[in-house]
């Protein structure tokens, strides 16, 4: 009984390792290739770009933080928003993502790609007299249709 449990445990471990290494797909000629990636997470600083696919890049143009700074007296809470530029064969497309900003959303789809905010570092609102932080924005990109 104990040997059977050990064998089952080892089989589960082998399957878990195989899944972690990525799946493959077979073509008609029997050639195995990695399955295409359908989503990925990225972290960008202001002005940084990432290549999402051949001839497709995403750039974090600007972080706009109008939140009320710690220690300040404000009439509204403000918000933090992120301006991006998506460049591909069709040209450049600008868009804004934000959690609580009127007219913007946390997630949107452009050119077959869905962009969703995951977070920002540092998440805390800066102190009244502190320098503007070097923000790092995390987002997930999902391929919703072929590009």
Backbone as a ProteinNet text record, in pm:
[ID]
protein_1_A
[PRIMARY]
XXXXXXXXXXXXXXXXXXXXXXXXXXXXXXXXXXXXXXXXXXXXXXXXXXXXXXXXXXXXXXXXXXXXXXXXXXXXXXXXXXXXXXXXXXXXXXXXXXXXXXXXXXXXXXXXXXXXXXXXXXXXXXXXXXXXXXXXXXXXXXXXXXX
[TERTIARY]
82.8	0	87.2	189.6	276.8	354.6	398	470.6	381.2	251.8	158.2	140.4	132.6	119.3	241.9	360	483.8	485.1	445.7	441.5	342.5	225.1	126.8	180.9	249.1	308.4	413.4	498.5	602.3	540	433.5	366.5	307.3	248.4	194.2	302.8	419.1	531.2	580.3	591.4	635.2	536.6	406.8	306.1	313.8	335.2	346.3	467.8	580.1	701.3	678.8	616	588.5	498.1	397.6	308	380.8	470.4	545.2	641.3	690.1	784.6	715.8	584.6	510.6	455.2	346.7	282.6	338.4	318	359.4	241	251.6	148.6	220.2	154.5	211.9	152.8	236.9	190.5	158.1	106	67.5	185.9	306.9	423.1	485.2	417.3	463.7	563.4	597.4	692.1	626.2	691.3	636.3	693.5	605.1	644.8	574.5	633.7	564.8	431.4	332	202.1	218.6	146.7	161.5	116.9	186.8	153.3	28.7	-67.1	-190.1	-197.2	-112.5	-108.7	26.3	59.5	184.5	169.2	248.9	250	380.2	370.6	486.5	488.2	607.2	621.9	706	650	715.9	731.5	842	862.1	827.5	809.1	775.4	880.9	836	926.5	977.5	950.4	998.9	902.2	958.3	880	904.9	809.5	824.1	773.7	841.1	797.2	699	576.6	471.9	470.3	507.5	512.3	599.3	635.6	713.1	639.7	707.4	655.2	541.7	529.7	427.6	495.2	490.8	550	448.8	471.1	389.9	483.8	450.6	533.8	448.1	501.5	437.8	488.2	405.4	442.3	455.1	352	347.5	261.9	302.3	222.1	174.4	42.6	-14.8	-74.5	-11.4	-57.3	-109.6	-242.5	-303.9	-365.8	-327.8	-382.9	-336	-420	-386.6	-268.1	-161	-39.8	-60.4	10.1	4	45.9	-34.7	-5.7	-66.5	-127.1	-189.4	-338.6	-397.7	-542.8	-596.6	-686.3	-735.9	-887.9	-946	-1091.7	-1139.8	-1048.7	-1083.9	-965.6	-994.2	-890.7	-792.1	-836.4	-750.6	-741.2	-656.6	-641.1	-503.5	-467.3	-343.6	-381.6	-325.6	-355.9	-226	-236.5	-119	-148	-65.4	-81.7	13.5	-41.4	35.7	26.5	125.9	123.2	151.7	58.3	72.5	114.1	227	276.5	275.1	214.5	211.7	206.4	178.8	176.4	75	-30.1	-135.2	-101	9.2	49.2	52	36.2	38.5	-101.5	-133.2	-261	-232.8	-285.5	-269	-392.4	-370.7	-482.2	-439	-538.8	-515.4	-583.7	-513.2	-569.6	-565.6	-669.6	-676.1	-780.7	-763.9	-861.4	-984.7	-967.7	-1079.1	-1100	-1039.1	-1049.3	-1175.1	-1252.7	-1369.7	-1327.2	-1400	-1370.8	-1261.7	-1203.8	-1100	-1136.9	-1075.5	-1102.8	-973.1	-985.9	-871.9	-829	-918.1	-891.2	-955.6	-886.5	-945.5	-876.7	-942	-890	-859.5	-740.9	-697.4	-627.1	-665	-598.2	-580.9	-683.6	-678.7	-602.8	-560.1	-488.7	-567.8	-584.7	-654	-550.3	-550.5	-456.3	-530.7	-477.8	-540.8	-437.3	-467.7	-379	-376.1	-256.6	-241.3	-201.3	-124.2	-81.2	26.7	69	175.3	264.2	392.2	487.5	553.9	564.4	501.5	351.7	274.7	129.1	85.8	168.2	132.9	141.6	54.4	58.4	182	260.8	380.9	347.3	443.3	428.7	429	378.2	359.5	484.5	599.1	720.7	816.3	770.9	857	869.7	981.3	1001.9	903.7	873.7	785.8	853.7	783.1	844.6	872.8	960.7	987.2	888.4	770.9	662.9	697	653.4	662.2	520.3	468.1	330.7	330.5	246.4	231.2	100.8	106.5	-14.8	-7	-123.7	-135.7	-184.3	-124.7	-165.2	-215.7	-338.8	-404.7	-430.3	-392.3	-420.7	-564	-654	-794.9	-833.3	-750	-769.2	-635.1	-613.9	-483.3	-451	-323.5	-280.4	-206.2
-120	0	126.4	124.8	241.4	262.8	153.4	164.9	224.6	187.9	241	391.7	438.4	581.3	658.4	599	665.1	676.3	568.1	571.5	675.6	684	785.2	925.7	944.2	1074.9	1114.3	1018.4	1045.8	1076.9	1004.2	1030.8	1171	1211.6	1346.7	1451.3	1426.3	1519.1	1532.8	1420	1422.2	1502.7	1482.2	1558.5	1706.7	1741.4	1881.9	1947.1	1877	1931.2	1949.3	1849.8	1861.1	1980	2001.8	2116.1	2247.4	2252.8	2375.2	2408.8	2308.6	2332.2	2380.9	2377	2426.9	2313.3	2342.9	2241.8	2248.6	2140.8	2140.2	2099.8	2129	2084.1	2016	1920.9	1848.8	1901.9	1915.2	1955.6	1829.9	1846.2	1731.3	1641	1698.3	1615.6	1555.1	1569.4	1509	1593.5	1710.9	1800.4	1862.7	1856.9	1917.6	2057.7	2151.7	2291.4	2341.7	2439.8	2497.1	2558.1	2543.9	2605.8	2757.7	2830.4	2976.7	3035	3138.1	3205.1	3289.2	3277.9	3355.2	3470	3469.7	3582.6	3587.1	3705.2	3725.2	3848.5	3853.8	3970.8	4046.1	4177.9	4264.8	4370.6	4423.6	4535.4	4640.6	4762	4869.5	4993.2	5062.1	5193.5	5297.8	5420.2	5528.7	5538.8	5538.9	5548.6	5414.2	5305.8	5174.3	5108.6	5022.2	4948.5	4799.7	4721.5	4576.4	4528.8	4428.7	4369	4258.1	4270.3	4172.1	4061.3	4092.9	3999.8	4065.3	3991.5	4057.3	4181.6	4293	4421.5	4477	4430.9	4482.5	4519.1	4648.3	4693.3	4773.3	4773	4850.6	4937.7	5066.5	5160.8	5228.6	5235.1	5314.6	5457	5541.9	5680.7	5763.6	5753.5	5845.3	5787	5818.5	5789.7	5923.8	5938.6	6062	6032.6	6083.5	6058.9	6189.2	6202.5	6322.7	6292.2	6178	6141.7	6240.5	6260.3	6350.5	6293.8	6369.5	6323.2	6312.6	6219	6201	6330.2	6376.1	6499	6623	6611.1	6725.2	6729.1	6846.9	6861.2	6881.8	6791.8	6792.9	6791.3	6843.3	6841.7	6716.9	6642.2	6517.1	6421.1	6291.3	6189	6182.4	6215.5	6205.5	6062.5	6038.8	5906	5894.3	5772.8	5747.5	5678.5	5727	5670.1	5645.8	5561.7	5518.5	5533.2	5609.8	5632.6	5541.1	5460.6	5365.4	5397.4	5350.8	5356.9	5216.4	5163.9	5034.1	5060	5003.4	5020.4	4885.7	4882.2	4760.7	4798.8	4701.7	4724.5	4830.4	4847.3	4944.6	5085.1	5102.4	5232.7	5236.5	5356.7	5376	5402.2	5340.5	5359.4	5395.8	5508.4	5551.1	5512.3	5477	5448.3	5469.8	5485.6	5510.5	5400.7	5349.8	5255.3	5319.2	5296.4	5347.8	5269.9	5261.8	5192.4	5276.8	5402.7	5484	5613.4	5629.6	5754.7	5755.8	5864	5873.5	5865.5	5788.3	5775.8	5676.9	5611.1	5511.5	5383.2	5274.4	5148.9	5076.6	4972.5	4890.9	4795.9	4770.6	4675.5	4723.3	4700.6	4732.9	4653.5	4644.1	4567	4660.6	4643.6	4717.8	4622	4622.1	4544.8	4397.2	4338.7	4197.1	4163.7	4264.5	4243.5	4306.4	4234.2	4288.3	4320.1	4444.7	4494.1	4511.8	4454.5	4464	4504.4	4610.8	4654.2	4549.5	4522.4	4432.5	4508.7	4617.3	4694.1	4793.6	4865.6	4965	4959.2	4982.6	4992.2	5128.2	5202.9	5177.6	5207.9	5131.1	5148.2	5262.3	5292	5396.5	5535	5621.7	5760.9	5825.5	5900.6	5963.4	6069.4	6096.2	6201.4	6337.6	6436.8	6571.5	6626.7	6618.1	6679	6576.9	6454.4	6350.4	6368.5	6322.4	6325	6228.9	6253.9	6164.2	6028.3	5923.4	5789.9	5743.6	5647.7	5582.1	5465.5	5492.5	5394.4	5276.6	5156.7	5034	4979.6	4975.6	4934.6	4789.4	4706.9	4566.9	4551.7	4479.2	4453.7	4318.6	4264.4	4137.4	4170.5	4103.7	4119.5	3983.2	3982.3	3861.6	3875.6	3774.3	3775.5	3726.5	3817.7	3782.7	3744.4	3778.4	3735.7	3748.1	3678.5	3686.3	3829.9	3868.6	4001.9	4000
0	0	0	86.4	96	-34.5	-99.5	-226.1	-334.1	-332.1	-430.3	-410.5	-285.8	-257.7	-303.1	-282.8	-325.9	-477.9	-547.5	-694.5	-744.2	-680.9	-720.1	-695.5	-583.8	-553	-655.1	-694.2	-793.9	-929.2	-966	-1092.9	-1094	-982.1	-970.9	-983.7	-924.4	-932.3	-1076	-1146.9	-1286.6	-1371.1	-1351	-1425.4	-1394	-1268.7	-1229.8	-1294.2	-1298.3	-1360.7	-1510.4	-1574.3	-1717.9	-1746.5	-1663.3	-1683.2	-1662.3	-1565.9	-1537.7	-1650.5	-1720.2	-1828.9	-1955.3	-1959.8	-2075.5	-2157.5	-2221.1	-2303.2	-2444.3	-2519.2	-2659	-2743.1	-2871.6	-2964.3	-3079	-3140.1	-3252.7	-3381.5	-3481.9	-3613.5	-3693.4	-3813.4	-3895.7	-3925.9	-3937	-3966.6	-3840.6	-3725.3	-3600.9	-3524.6	-3575.4	-3509.7	-3387	-3272.5	-3150.7	-3134.3	-3104.1	-3081.7	-2957.9	-2891.2	-2775	-2816.4	-2731	-2756.5	-2752.6	-2837	-2836.6	-2704	-2660.3	-2535.2	-2557.6	-2466.4	-2480.6	-2382	-2279.3	-2187.2	-2118.7	-2070.3	-1996.7	-1909	-1803.9	-1715.6	-1735.6	-1727.1	-1746.5	-1637.7	-1610.1	-1518.4	-1590.3	-1600.9	-1674.1	-1587	-1604.9	-1546.7	-1651.2	-1606.9	-1699.1	-1808.7	-1935.3	-2049.7	-2099.9	-2028.8	-2070.6	-2168.7	-2254.5	-2353.9	-2338.5	-2389.4	-2393.7	-2529.2	-2586.1	-2711	-2677.6	-2728.4	-2701.4	-2806	-2927.9	-3040.6	-3146.6	-3251.1	-3357.4	-3409.1	-3410.4	-3458.6	-3372.6	-3248	-3156.3	-3024.4	-2989.5	-2862.9	-2781.8	-2652.2	-2559.2	-2477.8	-2468.8	-2392.9	-2287	-2165.4	-2059.8	-2078.1	-2137.2	-2166	-2039.9	-1953.1	-1838.9	-1726.7	-1604.4	-1485.4	-1433	-1417.6	-1365.6	-1228.1	-1124.2	-987.2	-928.3	-925.7	-867.8	-731.2	-672.3	-541.5	-435.7	-336.7	-226.3	-149.4	-142.7	-75.2	75	135.7	280.7	350	443.5	517.3	455.3	338	270.9	303.8	290.1	303.8	162.5	120.5	-17.6	-18.5	-124.8	-138.1	-211.6	-272.6	-337.3	-324.8	-337.4	-317.7	-433.8	-554.9	-672.2	-720.8	-818.4	-876.2	-937.8	-971.7	-1044.7	-1175.3	-1285.8	-1416.9	-1492.3	-1593.7	-1668.7	-1817.3	-1887.6	-2030.7	-2107.5	-2198.6	-2276.4	-2424.8	-2500.7	-2646.5	-2697.4	-2775.8	-2841	-2985.3	-3026.9	-3163.7	-3233.1	-3351.3	-3431.7	-3578.9	-3664.9	-3809.7	-3850.3	-3769	-3800.8	-3752.7	-3681.6	-3631.5	-3479.6	-3423.5	-3278.6	-3225.9	-3113.1	-3046.3	-2901.7	-2856.4	-2717	-2636.8	-2510.4	-2421.1	-2277.1	-2190.5	-2047.5	-1967.5	-1867.5	-1771.9	-1634	-1554.1	-1417.4	-1340.7	-1209.7	-1126	-1097.8	-1060.8	-1012.1	-1088.2	-1202.9	-1276.3	-1363.4	-1358.6	-1446.8	-1593.4	-1672.3	-1814.3	-1849.1	-1751.6	-1777.3	-1702.6	-1742.8	-1673.8	-1642.6	-1562.9	-1521.7	-1633.8	-1729.9	-1836.2	-1965.9	-2078.9	-2209	-2317	-2432.1	-2545	-2661.2	-2717.3	-2835.4	-2929.4	-3056	-3161	-3123.8	-3062.8	-3028.7	-2902.6	-2828	-2702.3	-2589	-2479.9	-2363.1	-2256.4	-2210.1	-2110.2	-1978.4	-1870.3	-1738.9	-1635.1	-1561.1	-1452.7	-1343.1	-1292.3	-1178.3	-1052.7	-1068.8	-952.9	-987.8	-885.7	-901.6	-778.1	-798.7	-687.7	-695.9	-592.2	-462.4	-469.5	-395.5	-394.8	-303.1	-203.6	-107.5	-172.1	-127.8	-172.4	-110.1	-189.4	-133.2	-28.6	57.5	158.1	89.1	160.3	106.7	38.2	100.5	44.7	-16.5	-32.6	-90.6	-241.8	-294.6	-439.4	-505.9	-630.9	-706.2	-717.2	-679.5	-683.9	-826.7	-838.2	-965.2	-975.3	-1029.2	-1033.1	-1123.5	-1083.9	-1162.6	-1175.5	-1296.1	-1321.2	-1369.5	-1306.2	-1346.9	-1423.2	-1535.4	-1610.8	-1678.7	-1705.9	-1778.4	-1918.3	-2016.7	-2156.3	-2203.6	-2252.1	-2299.7	-2448.8	-2525.9	-2669	-2685.2	-2725.8	-2737.4	-2880.2	-2976.5	-3115.7	-3184.4	-3294.2	-3362.5	-3403.1	-3388.2	-3427.5	-3558
[MASK]
+++++++++++++++++++++++++++++++++++++++++++++++++++++++++++++++++++++++++++++++++++++++++++++++++++++++++++++++++++++++++++++++++++++++++++++++++++

